[in-house]
Amino acid sequence: MPSFQDPGFGVVRLLALLVTTAVGLYVCYLLILPFLPALVWALTAAVLAAPVHQSIASRLRRPNLSAAISVVLLILVVFVPLAWVAQHLAATFQAGIATMQAQLASNTLQEAIQGHPWFAWVDATFNRENIATILNNVASWLTELATSFVRASVANVITLLLTFYLLFYFLRDHRQALRQARRLSPFTDSETSHLFHRAGETIRGVFYGTVITSAVQGALGGLMFWFVGLPNPLFWGVVMALLSIIPVLGAFVIWVPAAAYLAVTGAWVQAAVVAAYGTVVIGGIDNVLHPVLAGGRVRLHTVPVFISIVGGLLLFGASGLILGPLFMSMTIAILEIWRSRVRDVKSRVRRSVDPAADAENQSPEM
């Protein structure tokens, strides 16, 4: 029988520990998975509400009461207005689909396109039957989406209640949670602080820089549609806001076809207004407002941001809007920590091999 002092037995114990840890982490992931949306939104709300909560807690000095007041304020200021908007959007959603189908059923658009030689390529490429098939498929998908949302209303209510429940403890016990995370973290204190800071900045950057900017663009787009007399401005404003969240895409996916539609139907003045307003105001607001709100918090290139947001939405649903960029940003931060450690090891090896080496002669890394 192998001795407990045998080095091979130590390797077996290490492998057993690694396997046990991996199994435990995987089981914990499965346990957390049903609560992941509530955890993500509670964490996001806790990070965003931290300044207000700290101000309340410093005055009251009663953790339970301070956390309860902060949660109630967040419900009244944020969630109640959002619930009201969502209720109105549900009705507007169906009206928007009905309007799309009504426009499609009429011959107005087809006759207008055929009457303008400039747009003859549209009729040659997409005949009326093809457009009907495409839009009917889109309408069917949107209807199924709305139906699934109604069916999941009970689950959404439970998720919302869990979010408030978790938010209370995130606000009340955040210091203890941070200390516990530091104690369990495999990184040094400075590295852990860097990761915490990076996570907080990413959440704030995604929310302020992406969500709020997209909401403003959608609101401006909806106002533009209302001003020129296009149908269902609220519906299209929401669509433009959702498209503005995704990098590369944007509100122009909606207002450019709208300007073309106005042009082919003879409303040249309205078409010019939509084109100019969309280019200067809606397009320009992203360049002005996003840097102010985001403040360089999400330090990622456009391509990783696009992949993280779209991939996060596909993988985690709505909570992927936060989780995708958060995982991408944290992974890059961890790789930076490894790069720093490898660089330190190389520096120590060089000093041990050549103690008289002058550090000033070493070329700095770009």
C-alpha positions, 0 to 999 in steps of 0.5 A: 500500500502507498505511504501517506508520505509518498509524493504520488499520494500527495498528487492524488490528493491534489487532483481529488481536491481539484475535482471536488472543487470543480464539482462543487462549483458546478453544482453551485452554478446549477443552484444559482442559475434559476436566481441569476436574473434576480441576482444580476438586477439586484447587484446592478441596483445595489451598485447604482444606488450605493451613493444614495444608500451610503448617504442614508446609512451615514445619517441613520446609522441603523443598517436594517432601516437604511437598507429598507428605506433605500429599497423603497425609494428605488421602488418608488423612483425607478420601478413604479415608473418603469411598470407604468411605462411597460403597461402602456407599451404592452398595448402599443406593441399590439397596435404597432404590429396591427399598423404594420400589417395594415400598411402591408395589406394596402397597395399604397406602398407598392404603388408609390415604389412603382411610381418612382424610378429611383426606387425601382430596384426595391421593387425588382429585389423585393416584390410585394409578396416577399415583403409580405412574407418577411413582415408577416414572419416578423409580426408572428415572431413578435406576437409569440414573444408577447404571448410568452411574456404574458405567460411568464408574467408570474415568473417575472413577478417572482423575479422582481420580488426576489430582486428587491429581497436580494437588494435589501441584503446587498445594501445592508451587508455589502461590507461583510460580503466584500470582506468575505470575497476578499478572504476567499479570493485567490488574488492579492488584496490590491488585485481583488480591489482592482477587480471590484473596482473594474466590476463596479465601473463596468456595471455603471458604464453599461447602465449609464452609457448604454441603457440611458443613452439608448433610452434618450435616442429612442425617446428622440426618435419617437418624438420625431415620428410623432412630429412628422405624423408617422403612426405609433411613435411610441412603438417605434421609439421603443424599437429604436431604443432597443436597437441603439443598445446593440453596437454597430446597429442603432436607431438608423435601422428604423428612421432611414427606412421611415425617411425612404417611405416618406420620400416614395409617398411624396412627403419630401419635407417630412422625409428631409426632416427625418433624415436631418433630425436622425443624422444630426440629433439622434446620431449625434446624441450618442457621440455627446451623451455616451462619453459623458455618462460612461466616462470611459468606464467600460474600457473595451473596443467596439468589437468586444462590446458588441460580442459581449452584449449580443452574446450575453443577451443570447446566453442569459436573456435580458440580464445578459445586457449586464452579465456579458460586458461584466464577464468580458471586462472581468476576464480581461482584468484577470488576464492583465493580472496574469500578465503582471505576475508573469512580468514580475517573475521574469524580472526576478529571474533576470535579477537573479541571473544578472544582479548587476543589471541596470533596470534603467536599460530595460526597454519599457513595454508598450 
